[in-house]
Amino acid sequence: MTDPAAAPGSAHQKIDTSVPHSARIWNYWLGGKDNYPVDEEAGDAYTAVFPGIVTIARSSRAFLQRNITYLAAEQGIRQFLDIGTGLPTADNTHQVAQRIAPESRIVYVDNDPMVLAHARALLYSTPEGATAYVDANVLDPDRILEAAGQTLDFGRPTALILSNILGHIADYDRARSIVTRLMAALPSGSYLSINDGSRGVDPVFEQAQDGYNESGAVPYNLRTVEEITAFFDGLELVDPGVVSVQLWRPDGTSPAPETIAEHGGLARKP
């Protein structure tokens, strides 16, 4: 539940510190400081029901970092479009990519004013590469593509990153159509990275998520592994396919991987 860039409404919202916000709660679970008491209260209420959410948050972040490392180091990808980036933490997309290939170009997309303010203040590119920030809603893929195209060359392979964002789109068919529209704009050799909270794995997690959705925060919809897998239709999944994120190419830096209720995968556009 990194970022409600999928939330309806204007991209130019004011920062509301009276209502818990998923990007700030996620930041709290990751050990960040960019949150308010209302977010800590909502986060603590969630962990009281399901302490495993902290593991999910941190495993999700590690999964994304392994994806980017694989793409930059092994597949030569130099362009990344990260939609629903959330609040900056350690090892953000551009930091991982540019550490491997300083010439990498990254566009972050979000529609939360707090996220954008922090990103513009804290996320700097290498001189060889580029980092840009687009104020847009994931529900408007055409605007995202138009704005991102000012920094990225969509004639070259690009990695599209949708990390814990599609769950904010309640209508599953609409979520799939947005993924299809975004990938249609990218050339052969591009990649799609998706991870989201999964239903049918841990009933306690589902209970906690249902309670969170009733808290006044932007709802986040858990989806079955089959539904998450279907986002990759027409693409070539990278081994081991769509799996619990701890099981996707573990690098030995974490405890023994286990199945948790967060699934993801990476796939290549043929």
C-alpha positions as CSV (number, residue, x, y, z in Angstrom):
1,M,0.0,0.0,0.0
2,T,2.8,2.4,-0.9
3,D,0.9,5.2,-2.5
4,P,-2.7,6.2,-3.3
5,A,-1.8,7.7,-6.7
6,A,-4.8,5.7,-7.8
7,A,-7.1,7.7,-5.5
8,P,-9.7,9.6,-7.4
9,G,-9.6,13.4,-7.5
10,S,-7.2,16.2,-8.3
11,A,-3.5,15.6,-8.5
12,H,-3.1,18.9,-6.7
13,Q,-4.4,18.0,-3.2
14,K,-3.4,19.7,0.0
15,I,-1.6,17.7,2.6
16,D,-4.2,16.5,5.1
17,T,-2.6,15.5,8.4
18,S,-6.0,14.6,10.0
19,V,-6.6,11.5,8.0
20,P,-4.2,8.5,7.8
21,H,-2.5,8.2,4.5
22,S,-1.2,4.9,3.0
23,A,2.1,6.4,1.8
24,R,2.9,7.8,5.2
25,I,1.8,4.6,7.0
26,W,4.0,2.5,4.7
27,N,6.8,4.9,5.4
28,Y,6.2,4.4,9.2
29,W,6.3,0.6,8.7
30,L,9.6,0.9,6.8
31,G,11.1,2.9,9.8
32,G,10.9,6.3,8.1
33,K,10.2,9.6,9.7
34,D,7.9,11.2,7.1
35,N,4.6,10.5,8.8
36,Y,2.2,12.1,11.4
37,P,0.6,10.8,14.6
38,V,-2.6,9.9,12.8
39,D,-0.5,7.6,10.5
40,E,1.3,6.0,13.4
41,E,-2.0,5.4,15.1
42,A,-3.4,3.7,12.0
43,G,-0.2,1.8,11.5
44,D,-0.1,0.6,15.1
45,A,-3.8,-0.4,14.9
46,Y,-3.0,-2.5,11.9
47,T,0.0,-4.2,13.4
48,A,-2.0,-5.0,16.5
49,V,-4.1,-7.2,14.3
50,F,-1.4,-8.3,11.9
51,P,2.2,-7.7,13.0
52,G,3.4,-9.4,9.8
53,I,2.6,-6.2,7.8
54,V,6.0,-4.9,8.6
55,T,7.6,-7.9,7.1
56,I,5.4,-7.5,4.0
57,A,6.4,-3.8,3.7
58,R,10.1,-4.5,3.9
59,S,10.0,-7.6,1.8
60,S,8.1,-5.6,-0.9
61,R,10.8,-3.0,-0.9
62,A,13.6,-5.7,-1.1
63,F,11.7,-7.4,-4.0
64,L,11.7,-4.1,-6.0
65,Q,15.4,-3.5,-5.3
66,R,16.2,-7.0,-6.6
67,N,14.1,-6.4,-9.7
68,I,15.9,-3.2,-10.5
69,T,19.3,-4.8,-9.9
70,Y,18.4,-7.6,-12.3
71,L,17.2,-5.2,-14.9
72,A,20.1,-2.8,-14.7
73,A,22.9,-5.3,-14.2
74,E,21.8,-8.3,-16.2
75,Q,19.4,-6.9,-18.9
76,G,21.0,-3.6,-19.6
77,I,17.8,-1.6,-18.9
78,R,18.6,2.1,-18.5
79,Q,15.1,3.6,-18.3
80,F,12.6,3.2,-15.5
81,L,9.0,4.5,-15.1
82,D,8.1,4.1,-11.4
83,I,4.3,4.9,-10.9
84,G,3.1,5.3,-7.3
85,T,6.6,5.7,-5.9
86,G,5.6,6.6,-2.3
87,L,7.8,8.5,0.1
88,P,11.5,8.3,-0.4
89,T,13.4,5.8,1.8
90,A,16.8,4.1,1.3
91,D,17.7,2.6,-2.0
92,N,15.1,4.2,-4.2
93,T,14.7,3.1,-7.8
94,H,17.1,5.7,-9.2
95,Q,19.7,5.0,-6.5
96,V,19.8,1.3,-7.2
97,A,19.8,1.7,-11.0
98,Q,22.3,4.5,-11.1
99,R,24.7,2.8,-8.7
100,I,24.9,0.1,-11.4
101,A,24.6,2.3,-14.5
102,P,25.0,6.0,-13.7
103,E,23.5,7.0,-17.1
104,S,20.1,5.5,-16.1
105,R,17.0,7.7,-16.5
106,I,14.2,7.5,-14.0
107,V,10.7,9.1,-13.9
108,Y,8.7,8.9,-10.7
109,V,5.0,9.4,-10.8
110,D,2.8,10.3,-7.9
111,N,-0.2,12.5,-7.1
112,D,0.4,13.1,-3.4
113,P,1.8,16.5,-2.6
114,M,3.8,15.3,0.3
115,V,5.4,12.5,-1.7
116,L,6.2,15.0,-4.5
117,A,7.7,17.6,-2.1
118,H,10.0,15.0,-0.5
119,A,11.0,13.5,-3.8
120,R,12.0,16.8,-5.3
121,A,13.9,17.7,-2.2
122,L,15.7,14.5,-1.6
123,L,16.1,12.5,-4.8
124,Y,19.0,13.7,-6.9
125,S,20.3,12.1,-10.1
126,T,23.8,11.3,-11.1
127,P,25.3,13.9,-13.5
128,E,25.3,11.2,-16.3
129,G,21.6,10.2,-15.8
130,A,18.3,11.9,-15.1
131,T,15.6,11.8,-12.5
132,A,12.2,13.5,-13.0
133,Y,9.0,13.7,-11.1
134,V,5.5,13.7,-12.7
135,D,2.4,14.9,-10.8
136,A,-0.2,12.6,-12.2
137,N,-2.8,10.0,-11.3
138,V,-2.4,6.3,-12.3
139,L,-6.0,6.5,-13.6
140,D,-4.7,8.8,-16.3
141,P,-2.1,6.7,-18.2
142,D,-2.1,9.0,-21.2
143,R,-1.0,12.0,-19.1
144,I,1.7,9.9,-17.5
145,L,3.1,8.8,-20.8
146,E,3.0,12.3,-22.2
147,A,4.9,13.8,-19.2
148,A,7.3,10.9,-18.8
149,G,8.2,11.1,-22.5
150,Q,9.9,14.4,-21.8
151,T,12.6,12.5,-19.9
152,L,12.4,8.9,-21.3
153,D,12.8,7.8,-24.9
154,F,10.0,5.3,-25.5
155,G,11.8,4.0,-28.5
156,R,14.2,2.3,-26.1
157,P,13.4,-0.5,-23.7
158,T,11.9,0.8,-20.4
159,A,11.0,-0.9,-17.1
160,L,7.5,0.0,-15.9
161,I,7.2,-0.4,-12.1
162,L,3.9,-0.7,-10.4
163,S,4.7,-1.6,-6.8
164,N,1.7,-1.8,-4.4
165,I,-0.3,0.6,-6.5
166,L,-2.8,-1.5,-8.5
167,G,-4.6,-2.5,-5.3
168,H,-5.8,1.1,-5.0
169,I,-7.8,0.6,-8.2
170,A,-11.0,-1.0,-7.0
171,D,-12.2,-2.1,-10.5
172,Y,-10.0,-5.0,-11.5
173,D,-10.8,-4.7,-15.2
174,R,-9.9,-1.0,-15.2
175,A,-6.6,-1.9,-13.4
176,R,-5.8,-4.4,-16.2
177,S,-6.7,-1.9,-18.9
178,I,-4.3,0.7,-17.4
179,V,-1.5,-1.8,-17.3
180,T,-2.2,-2.8,-21.0
181,R,-2.3,0.9,-22.0
182,L,1.0,1.7,-20.4
183,M,2.8,-1.4,-21.8
184,A,1.4,-0.7,-25.2
185,A,3.5,2.5,-25.3
186,L,6.7,0.7,-24.6
187,P,8.8,-1.1,-27.2
188,S,9.8,-4.8,-27.4
189,G,12.4,-5.6,-24.7
190,S,10.7,-3.5,-22.1
191,Y,9.8,-5.0,-18.7
192,L,6.8,-4.9,-16.3
193,S,7.4,-5.2,-12.6
194,I,4.3,-5.6,-10.3
195,N,3.9,-6.6,-6.7
196,D,0.7,-6.3,-4.6
197,G,-0.9,-7.7,-1.5
198,S,-2.4,-11.1,-2.1
199,R,-5.7,-12.6,-1.0
200,G,-6.1,-16.3,-0.2
201,V,-2.8,-16.6,1.7
202,D,-3.2,-15.3,5.2
203,P,-6.7,-14.7,6.6
204,V,-5.4,-12.5,9.5
205,F,-3.8,-10.2,6.9
206,E,-7.2,-10.0,5.1
207,Q,-8.9,-9.2,8.4
208,A,-6.5,-6.4,9.1
209,Q,-6.8,-5.0,5.6
210,D,-10.5,-4.9,5.8
211,G,-10.3,-2.9,9.0
212,Y,-7.8,-0.6,7.4
213,N,-10.1,0.0,4.5
214,E,-12.8,1.2,6.9
215,S,-10.5,3.6,8.7
216,G,-11.0,6.5,6.3
217,A,-7.7,6.0,4.5
218,V,-7.7,5.3,0.8
219,P,-8.8,1.6,0.4
220,Y,-6.4,-1.0,-0.9
221,N,-7.8,-4.1,-2.5
222,L,-6.0,-7.4,-2.0
223,R,-6.1,-9.7,-5.1
224,T,-5.7,-13.4,-5.7
225,V,-2.4,-14.7,-7.0
226,E,-4.3,-15.6,-10.2
227,E,-5.4,-12.0,-10.6
228,I,-2.0,-10.6,-10.0
229,T,-0.5,-13.1,-12.6
230,A,-3.1,-12.0,-15.2
231,F,-1.6,-8.5,-15.2
232,F,1.3,-10.1,-17.1
233,D,-0.8,-11.7,-19.9
234,G,1.0,-11.5,-23.2
235,L,4.4,-11.0,-21.6
236,E,7.3,-13.4,-20.9
237,L,7.6,-13.9,-17.2
238,V,11.2,-14.0,-15.8
239,D,11.8,-17.1,-13.7
240,P,10.5,-17.9,-11.1
241,G,7.3,-16.3,-12.3
242,V,4.8,-14.7,-10.0
243,V,5.6,-15.8,-6.5
244,S,5.6,-14.5,-2.9
245,V,8.0,-11.6,-3.0
246,Q,10.5,-13.2,-0.6
247,L,10.8,-16.1,-3.0
248,W,11.7,-14.0,-6.1
249,R,15.4,-14.6,-6.7
250,P,16.4,-14.2,-3.0
251,D,20.0,-12.9,-2.6
252,G,20.8,-14.3,0.8
253,T,20.7,-10.9,2.5
254,S,17.5,-11.7,4.4
255,P,16.4,-14.6,6.7
256,A,15.3,-17.8,5.0
257,P,12.5,-16.7,2.5
258,E,9.0,-17.8,3.2
259,T,5.6,-17.4,1.6
260,I,4.0,-14.2,2.7
261,A,0.8,-12.5,1.4
262,E,2.6,-10.3,-1.1
263,H,3.1,-11.6,-4.6
264,G,4.9,-10.2,-7.6
265,G,6.8,-10.9,-10.7
266,L,8.8,-9.4,-13.6
267,A,8.1,-9.9,-17.3
268,R,9.5,-9.0,-20.6
269,K,7.6,-7.6,-23.6
270,P,8.4,-9.7,-26.6
